[in-house]
Amino acid sequence: MRLRDFRLLLAGAATGQLGAQVTLVALPLVAVLELEAPAFQVGLLTAAETAAFLLVGLPAGALTDRMRKRPLMIRADLVRAVAMASIPVAALADVLTMAQLYVVALVTGVATVFFDVAHQSYLPQILPREQLVAGNGALETVRSTAHVTGPGIGGGLVQLVGAQFAVIVDAIGYVLSALFLLRVKQPEQAPEPAAAGGSLRKEIGEGVRFVFGHPLLRVIALTTGLANFSTAVLMATQTVHLVRVVGLEAGGLGLVLSASAVGGLLGALCAGRLAAGLGQARVMLLSVVVTGPFALLWPLSGHGVPGAALFAAGSAVVSFGAVVYNVAQVSFRQGMCPPRLLGRMNATLRFLMWGTLPLGALLGGALAQSYGSRTALAWCAVGILTVPLPLLLSPLRRMRDLPGPHDDDGAEATHGTPRDEVAAESDERPSPAPTA
């Protein structure tokens, strides 16, 4: 926090995330309340928001590795701001349709893919490797704080001005994020020039081979992909369930989602200490094993305040585990990957891990449409319970800490070895570079 540029990066993340969390409530409510969309169309909207990870996930990594990261993030912020601002403009002209919502969701999703890959590849240019866990913990704290406050603000704004006008907060957040990034002064390391005769396909292939060639990255991809598939079922279903089954109005919906996010905030605050005390490998495994069963509270939530409390409690505990897991695995990826491959490694993993989101959203919408939201949430809970299986069946279950950048054998390195001892084995520190 003593580094000015990191504070600016953190402030940009805060404003962008706050606006995005307001839209998490407002955008589905535009479909549910203003356009009276059925459950499957709400699921389709969620799928459109995340389809970009399948459509441009892999080339985004190779393209990002060819560019300077800060200007790319600024352009992505401005594209997202314009897209979100088009919704209230269309509402004022009385021409807002579901088709426009789908287009806005898709355009915003594409810009988010490039922003996120560049953002994860930019942090190591500001922080040294030994501070990446702390830096990611701070960013997750900001995100989780936005998750706590944003939905409540969003629900209140929807009740005050309507869902279609509440999304303007998201556009403002993206503009502020771009302004904070403009003030960062850290000289950015120039990307390595493409090799003679190199092609985008070859560069993408290099990133894919790196990920699939590393045993722990393969396990992380499968584990996180399962978790995101189940989470997408939840995202596509929760607004319909909370409004039409639990019986909440917009303000109550925002409060439930804010209460749910408290667990994520606590996870962000505890992740660094838990990783130091238990080890990064152990904390990754325990975080999903211990918290996953609380997903069973989602389908048990019925009408009224008791149902809302059950839903919020289940989400809070699952969010705690998810954030602790994410801080550990993202910090590991950032520290062990060669700088020139960071963008492609991140994009490949995002393609594998986040590419499941539109599939889960479509399944959630279809299940809710055909069998009801409670059945969809029950299948979502079953999916959450399967998330630890890849970790339990991998070498990671016998490890305390995750290997460092010079331990190529990810399956056996650092077994029973504290992370600080691993770092001490080599005096060489990776130079600041795009982050994973």
Secondary structure, 3 states (H helix, E strand, C coil): CCCHHHHHHHHHHHHHHHHHHHHHHHHHHHHHHHCCCCHHHHHHHHHHHHCHHHHCHHHHHHHHHCCCHHHHHHHHHHHHHHHHHHHHHHHHCCCCCHHHHHHHHHHHHHHHHHHHHHHHHHHHHHCCHHHHHHHHHHHHHHHHHHHHHHHHHHHHHHHHHCHHHHCHHHHHHHHHHHHHHHCCCCCCCCCCCCCCCCCHHHHHHHHHHHHHCCHHHHHHHHHHHHHHHHHHHHHHHHHHHHHHCCCCCHHHHHHHHHHHHHHHHHHHHHHHHHHHHHCHHHHHHHHHHHHHHHHHHHHHCCCHHHHHHHHHHHHHHHHHHHHHHHHHHHHHHHHHCCHHHHHHHHHHHHHHHHCHHHHHHHHHHHHHHHHCHHHHHHHHHHHHHHCCHHHHCCHHHHCCCCCCCCCCCCCCCCCCCCHHHHHHCCCCCCCCCCCC
